[in-house]
């Protein structure tokens, strides 16, 4: 990945993070912590990898994406809006009664959303279905999905993991947003899903562990996954919950809480400062 | 004509209509029992065993359907409608995906496997889900056409099927099935029996018993539980004044519930609901169980006479 591309992706990620804050602030509810945590995975997928066309969101040959951790809809919506699937101003209607931007993603209402999710554990199974369809139809599209680490406590995830390996779905690449926190606290205190990488390996997956905020590492993992035959790939992404907003980082209290005006202003100021830094680096690069 | 279980008719229908390449069939390690193996023998490349993992199967079905597939997902009714209920609700019904949940081994007539495997609540549960069509055919010809109708219907469908071999009610040469349209299969003006599934056969025999006592019962085969046929019910209520519902299902929320809802809003009329009365099933032969739970033709006729008195 060249320097300029890296800087462009960092800019996109920062823009997405700003929108996450604005969405949750506008709605006065939602899930900022996990959304900020998985933002960099979204950034690489939608701005450096996936074959999607905002003008033709139902293209049968498109790559698919399923947000298995559906509560991180703010990150998905922000990404889709920045990508051009719908107007960015609509993000401010998130979770409102007359908006199409439901609290959890709906494929019926939102252009670019490939599957309705929100009930944990189900999205990864639907990804398996999409990947299986790709095999039946001998199509070359790929299927991507993001799971939460807390979500791994759902038994259905492991049913899906078995099925993906059993049917050798090498067109499926999933990501675990491994930030170590869930609503009630540390994942290891609530119901320990670790060792995560070892478990997926034991279930027959190709497993790659990366820094979930390093775009190059995420991109490299996606590229490696494409070369692996006969196995689905799980990219275990070590992430920081609340990444990019100092007071939200590593604090599970921000799992499902909206910032007040002052907190919103501080978060946006921090992200604006980051954006200015990136712009400065871009200017120096030019 | 020999007896055929509706599950047998289902497997045969899948094989018959399976040339449509959009059709994909999933099973959860019960393909010999649900009869999806009949489809598998003809189209092995479009049959997938998802193992003993019903929750995953329903969502895999949903994922397949997002790509334009018509997906049949089969297991026993208890595991389809109750174990995987929330998957059907959130991943199939909410996005209105083209998945046909074809659930076999419904009702008491599962027999010896007993209560854990005898689903008596599926009609109530599936009927409560928005976007879901609920079918409950009574014989081979009706099942065949119900499966064809499910293929042609764009959206989720639940089909309730039985294990027990049953007599034919309809003539396959002349019968025409339409989703949401009940079928009057016996004329009568003293009362109307509305039955579904294999209770249609018992109800016809109950009507014979009633006729021998000078009571002329109309019999309606209500193969679609949702959307329920309001017109045929209102007409029956107007013309016969008394409705009896008969189902191999708990009396709460199933056919009886659907009929009462339709009538109370459109043409209030006295209704007697016959079914399993807030109980779980138990082991035994299908015939012994129908007798024990009061669902034989004789028991139905007796209950009707008592209710009229």
Interface residues (C-beta under 8 A of the other chain):
Chain A: X60 X64 X66 X106 X107 X108 X114 X115 X116 X118 X119 X121 X122 X123 X125 X126 X127 X128 X129 X130 X131 X132 X133 X134 X136 X137 X155 X156 X159 X160 X162 X163 X166 X167
Chain B: X24 X45 X46 X48 X50 X51 X53 X55 X56 X58 X59 X60 X61 X62 X63 X64 X65 X66 X67 X68 X69 X71 X86 X87 X90 X91 X94 X95 X96
